[in-house]
Amino acid sequence: MSKISWQDTAKTAQEYRDASINRIEPAVPDVPRELPRDVTTIPEQLLTTEEVHITQTTAEDLVAALATGKLMSTQVTNAFLRRAGLAQKLANCITELLPERALTRAKYLDDFYAQHKRPIGPLHGLPISVKEHVGMKDLGLNAGFVSWWDNKGKDDSRILKILWNAGCVFFARTTQPQTLMHLETSNNLYGVTVNPFNRNLTSGGSSGGEGALIGLRGSCLGIGTDIGGSIRSPAANCGLYGLRPTSYRLPTDGWAATMMGEEQIVPVIGPLSTSLEGIKLFMKTIITAKPWLEEASLLPFPWRDQESHLGSGQGKKLKIGVLWSDEVVKPHPPVIRALEEVVTKLEAVDDVEIVSWKPYKHDEAWEIIASLYFGDGGKEESDAIEESSEPWRPLSTFIIKENPFVKHRSIEDVWHMTERREAYRRAYAKVWNDTATGTSKTGEPEGVVDVILCPVGPGAAPLIDNAKYWGYTSQWNLLDYPALVFPVSKLDPELDTVDKEYQPMNEQDDFNYKLYDPEKYQGAPISLQLVGRRYDDEKVVEALEYIKEKAGLPFSSYV
């Protein structure tokens, strides 16, 4: 019997996806044959007024309306199914929709509310989208590999069980890249997921399906994963909020990936949302369920939002360290403008102190993390790709075959690099402690920087197959610091002109500098990142709430 070609498997995958969309009623409208560069306004033209209103409502407002019976879950779920179907036609972000499962669940929740006059849980009736490699029972689990197409989830991932018990509805599964190790989203099963604000640009990755779907408001809250920027890159590229939590706070049991059991750089799971409140709702719901009781590696402490983490006594105080550049690759002009605009607003706030953050050997940080990503020399990725004879995607080649730090490492090598990781973490902790203005009676530093404000990447979303600099996100994975992305504005070619006098610092900087053409990037969202110390997740969220209020963020609208 001849082996099925990878092309035939991809055709099967796409037909399966399309069939799931075709089962939605009323039918998902057709989109124009010739699409404009920016497709974010098209859903408003094709959906009903009610569907547009529902799908452009934030998670927290939907939950409130569902909990009081102002909206029904079937009504909300069907609206998101139809908009998600449009999102697929506009950005290629879906692996499958789940109309029968979702509407059966929604009806159950509506019947429960009708009988008991109360919501079943804090997420009652809320549709949530899920990155495909987060396993769902009896559904495909390919993680971006053609050879894994026939794999099925044996059970729902633990995080999905918690969200289900809280009352949510799972309705959409989204794309990810081959190997899961791109800051873009392209694979040979489904092709390239594009940015809805500019289809010539990437949606980000590896949770780029979530980024594009939520950016088009085909979902308001979704699940991504992050080992080097995979939540934050798509959130930034698509004008969303996205949180990379500290490790061992949220359950990861039940996902599919290569190198399962690797502990040197711990991957995390986290939310992408159209609102900061959506991020909080997600985190609090899961941690309140005490997931550490079943997933023993998780740390047993609650979501600590009962009191402020900013200052003490009367009022809040916030000390922000601004990282303008990591001194390896300089950010493009729109990113610098976003930093300058936010800093200018915050400098006028009495209880905010702004200081510059001096980057500490960020080039060394990349060497360490890139050496620890593929302890087997990329063998598991290579085997999974070559099993089906599918071609290597350009960014898979870049991160594995062209990465000078990838090699097969002995146990002793791994131990050595892990020690280097720990030494770097200690050195960075000292850099943070040295921002103190004094010492307490117990010897603890006082007056230290609360959070770091920094770029998410060296530019807005780049052209397809060009996201080759990870340093602004992977830095915080190496340190295991919580990092929260938020939208600021959009690229403006008149304001964000090329600095023709700039002399690049190195080869990577030169590559990034030559990528920038303001006309090609037109309309791209510009986002920034707020970073805290390990397990200061709640503090980072609270700090962003305060910054948003004082600075009036975001400065642009995205729908």
N, C-alpha and C positions, 0 to 999 in steps of 0.2 A: 504494500500500500504506500503510495507516494505521500511525502510530507506536505502538509498544507502550507502554501506560501504565506509569507508575512503580509503580502498585499491582500490576499483573500481574507486573512484574519482581520485586518483593518477594515475591509469592506463589511464584514459581518458585524464588527463593533459599531460602525457608523449606522448601519441599517437598524441595528438593535436600538441605538439612541434615537434615531429618527422615528421609529415606530412608537417609542414611549411618548414622544411629543405629539404624534398624530392621534394618540388616544385621548388627548385633552379636549373637553367640551365646555363651551363652544370652541371651535377649532382656532388654533393660534393663527393670527393673520399672516399673510405673506408680507415680506419686506421688499422695498424697491430692488430691482435687479442691479442697478448701479448705486452703490452706497456712498454717502459722503464720508469725508475723513472723520468727522465727529458724528457719532450715531446716538448720542445720549438723549436727544429729543424725539427720536422716532417712536419709542413706545407710547409717549403721550398722544401721538397722532393716530395710533391704531387701537388703543384700548378704550374702554368706556370711562366716563368721568369718575365713576365709583371705583373702578379698578386702579386708575391712576392715583386717586386719593389714598386708597388703602396701601398700595405698594410704595408710596412716597412718605408714608408715616413711619416714624421710628419705632424700634422694638418696644421701648418703654411705654410709648403711647398706645401701641397696639395691645400690649398686655393689659393696660388699664381699661381699655374699651372692651376687651374680651372678658375681663374679670367682672365687669358690671353688666354684661349682656347687651351692650350697645352694638357690638359686632359679633357675628357668629363665626366659628372657626371654619366651617365649610365655605363661607363667603370670602374670608381672608385667604384661605388656602387656594381656592380656585383662582383668585386674582394673582397670587404669586406664581402659580403654575403657568398661567398664560403669559405673564411677563417674563418668566424664566425661559419659556419657549421662544419668545422674541429675542431674548438675550443670546440664546444659542445661534439664532440666525444672523445676529449682528456681530458677535464676538467669538463664537466657537468655544464656549466655556463649559458645556454640559457633557457628561458621559451617559447619564440617563435621568429622566424625570420619573417620578413615582406616583402617577395620578391615582391609581386604584388604592394603593396602600395609604396615601396621604388623605384622600377623601373619606376612606373608611374610618381612619383614625379621627379625622375632624368631626365626622358625624357622631362618633362615640362620645367625643368631648362635648359636643352640643347637647346630646341627649343627657349626659351627666349633669350639665348645667341646668337644663330644663327640669330635671328631677330634684336636684339638691339645692338649686339656687345659689351655688357657689362654685368657684373655679376648683379644678382638681389639684392645682399646684401653682407655683409662681410663674410658670411659663404657659399657662393654660391656653391652648389653641394657637400658639405662636409657631409659624413655619420657620424651620431652620435648615439651611443647606449644609452639605457635608463634603469635604474633599474625599475623592474616591478611595484613597488608600486607608481611610479610617473605616474599619470593617463593619459591614451590615450583614446580618444572618441571611445566607442563601443567595446573596447578590455577589456579583463579580468583584474581584479584588486584584487588579492587575498592576497597580502602582506605577503605571506608565510603561510597562514592558509588554511587548507583543507576546512573548512566550508565556506570560502569566495570564493571558486572557481568560483561560478556562478556570482559573482559581476562584473559589467561592469562600465567602466568609462563613466560618463555622458557628459564629455567634455574633451578636452585636457587641461592639467595643464597649468597654466599661463606661466611658464618658457618655455614650449614646444612651445607655440604660438609665443613667442619672437624669439626663435631660428628658428622656421619655417619662420617667416617673414624675418629673416636674410639670408635665403636661404639654410638651411641645409636639410638633408635627414635622416629620422628616419628609421632604418633598423633592429634593434635588441633590444630585451627586455631581461633582465638578472635576474638571481636568487638572492634571499635574504633568510635569515633564518626565521624559525618559531619565531614569536613575534617581529621580526626585532631587537631584543636585544641580539645578539651574536656578538662577535668579530670573528666569523666564519660564514660559510654559509651552513646550512643544514636544510632541511624541509622534511615533509612527502609527499609532492607532487612530488618532483624531486630527493630527496636524497641529497648527499653531493657534494658540489663543491670543487674540489681539486686544489692544487697549481701546475701550469704547470712546474715549475722548479724542483719540487720534489713532486710527486703525493701522497706521504705519509703524506704530510704536508697540512695545511689549506691555502686556498687562502685569508683568512681574512674575515671580515664581519663588518657590515651587507651588504655592497656593494660588496660582494665577487664575485658575477657573473661578475660585471664590472671589478674587479681586474684581474680575470683569463682571461676574454675575451681580455682585452687590453694588458695583459701580453703576450698573444699569438699573439698579433697584429691582432686579429680579429676585432679590432676597434682602432682608434687612439685618440678618445676623447669621454668620456662618462659622464653620470650624476649619481652621488651618493647622499646619504644623511648621516647625521652625528649627533648623539646625545650623543655619548660616545667614538667615534673613528671610526665610520663606513665608512668614506671615507679614513681616514689615515691608518687604519689597512690593508685593501686590497692593497692600493697603496704601502705601505712598503713591504708587503709580496710578491708582484709581480714585484718589481723593477720599480715603476712608480712615477709620480708626482701626488700629491693629495692635494687639499686645503680645509680646513674647514674655511669658511669665518666667520667673525663676524656676529652675528644674525641681522636680519632685513635689510640685504643688497640685498639678492636675493629672488625672489618670491617663496613661497611654496604652494600657493593655488592649490588644485587639487590632492594632494597625498592621499593615504589611509594608515591609521594606527589606532591603538587603542589610547584611551585617547586624542582624538582631542580636542584642546582647552586648554590643560595643558600649563601653562606659566612659571613654576618654572625653568625648564631646557629646553630652547628653541632649538628644532631641526633645523638644517640648511640643505640647499641643496648646492651642489658644484661639481666641476669637478675632474675627473681623466684623466690623459693624458700621452702619451709617451714623452712629452716635456714640459718644463716650459713655452715656448711660447704658447703652447696649452692652458695652464691654463690662461694666460693673455688674450688670444683671447676670451675665454669663458666669463671671468668676464667682460671684456670691452664691449663685444657685448650686454650682458644682461643689464648692468647698463646704457649704452648709450641709451637704449630704454625707460628709465625713468619708470621703473615698479611701482614706488610709486604712479603714477597717477591713477592706478587701484587697487593696493593692498595697502591700506592706512596705514598699519602698518609699511611699509618699510621707511627707512630714505632717504630723498631727497638730496643726493649729488652724484656727478659724480665719475667715476673711475679716480683717481687723479694721472695720470702718466705723466703729462706735465712738471713736474720739479722734481729734485731729492729730496728724503726724507732722504738722508744720508749726514750729515754734512752741511756746508755752505761755501760760498766763493769758492776758488779754490780746485777742487778735492773732492773726496768722503772720508769720514771717517766712520769707523764702529767699534762700541764697542759691543763685543759679550760676554754674560754670558754663561758659559758652565755648564750645569747640568749633572754631571757624574752619579749620582744616586739620586733617590727620597728618599733614606734612609728608604724605606719600603721594596722594592724588588730590589736587585742588578741585573743589566743587565748581560746577558751572555757574555762570552769572545769576540765573534765577534762584538758585539755592542760596547764594550769598545774599541776594536781595531779600529773600524770605527771612533769613536770620537777622539781617539789619532791621527790617520792619518790625519784627517781633521784639527785638531787643530795645529798639527806640520806644515802643509802647511801654515796655516793662520798666525802663529807666525812669519813667515819670511816676511810677507807683512807689509810695513811701516805704512800704514794707517789703519791697523786693530789692535785693542787692545783686548786681551783675558783676561777675569777675570773668576773666579769660581763663580757659582751661588749656593747659599745656599738654599736648598729647605725649604719651610716654611710649616710645619704641613701638608704634603701631605696625611697622614693617616686620618686626620680630614676632608680633602677635600673629600675623598671617602665616609666617613660616611655621610656627608651632601648631596652629589649628589645621593648616593644610597638610601637615605631616601626620596629624592624628585622625583625619577624616577616613583615610583608606589604609588601615593597618595591613590589609591583605594585598596591597598594591592595586586595588580596584578589581580583584579577581571575581568577586561575586557579581558586581555590575557587568563586567565583561562577559561572564558566563551567561547571565540573564539576557543580554543583548544578542549574543552570538547563537544562542540556542535556537532562535527563530530565523537567523540570518538577516534580521532587520538591519538597516544601516545605522551607523552611529550619527546621532544628531550633532551639529557643530559644537554646542555647549557641553555635551557629554565628552567629546574629544578634548575640549579645552580644559575641563576640570579634572580629567583623569589622565589622558595620554600626554597632554602638553603641560601638565602641572609638574614642575621640577621636584616637588616635595613628595610626590606619590611613589612609593616603592614598597615591596613586601618587607615587612619589619619582623624581626625576631621578638620574642617575649622581652628580651633585655632591651631592645630598641624602644619598644612601647613603654617600658618602665622609665627609661631615660627621658623620653619626650613628655611623659606624664609629670616627671619631676620638673622639667622645664616649664610646663604649664603652671604647676603650683608655685614655682619661684616667680614667674611673671605675675601671677595673681597677688602674691605677697607684695611685690614691688608696686603694683598698681594701687593696692590698698594704702601703701605708704604715701603715694602721690595724693590720694584722696584725703588721708589724715593730715597731710601737710597744708591743706587749705584752712586748717583751724586757726582761730584767732586767740585761743587760750586753752587751758586745761582745767577740768573739773577737779574737785577735791579727791575724787577716786581715780584720777589720772586719765580720764577719758577726754579726747579732744572735743572742744566746744567751738561753735561757730564755723563748722565745716560746711562745704558745699552740700546742699540738699539733693540737687539733681543736675545732670549735665544736659544742656540743650545742644543738639548737633544735627548735622545732615543725616538722612537715611541712606543716601547714596551720593555718588559724585555728580549727579545731575538728575533731571526728571527722567521719566521712562525713556530708555534709549530705543533706537531702531532695532528691529528683530535681529537676534543672534549677536548682540553687542554688549550684553550685560556681563562684563568680564572683571569688574572690580567689586569684590565682596567686603572690603575692609570696613566700611561704615556700619555694617550690620554684624559681620562675623566677629568683630572685635568684642562685642558684648556677649556673644555665645561662648567665646573662650573664657571670659571672666564670669560667665553665668549671671549677668546683671539683667534685671527686668528692663525692658525697653518698650516704649509706647509711642506709636506713630500717630500723627494727627495732621489734617489738611490745613494749609495756610492760604494759598492763592493759586493762580494759574499762570503759566508762562505767557509773557507778553513780548513779542519780538521788538517792539519799540523801546521797551525798558531794558530788556535782557540781551543787550548786544554783545558781540564777541569782543573779548579783550585781546586786541591784535598785538599788543606789546608783550604779552605774557610769554615767558620762556619756561617750558616744562622742566620739571625736576628730574624726571627719569623716564624710562620707556613706558611704564604704565600710565604716567601722567600725560605723556605725549599722546598715547592712544586715546585717552579720555578727552583731551583738549581738542583733538582733531574730529571727534564725534560731533561736537556741538555746532549746530546750525539752527538759529532761532526760528527760521521759517519751517524747517522740518519738524521741530518740536512744538509748533504752535498749538495752544489749547491744552497742553499737558498739565495735570495737577502738580503743584509744588507742595511738598510736605516736609515736615521736620520730625525729629525724634527726641523723646525725653527719656533719660536713662537714670536709674537709681542703683543703689548698692544692693547686694544680694539679699533677697527676701524683703526688700522694701517696695514690693509691688503696690501695696495700698497707698504708700506715700507718693509714688509716681503718679498714680491715678488722681489723688487729691491735688497734687501740684498742678497737673494739667487742668483740672477743674478751675483752679485759682487763676492760672495763666489765661485760660479761655475767657473768663469773666473780666479780668483786668485789661486784656489786650483786645477784646472784642473779636476773637477768632471764630471761624475762619474769615478771611477777608474777601473770599469769593464764594459764590453758590455753585453747587454741583448738579442740581436738577432744576 
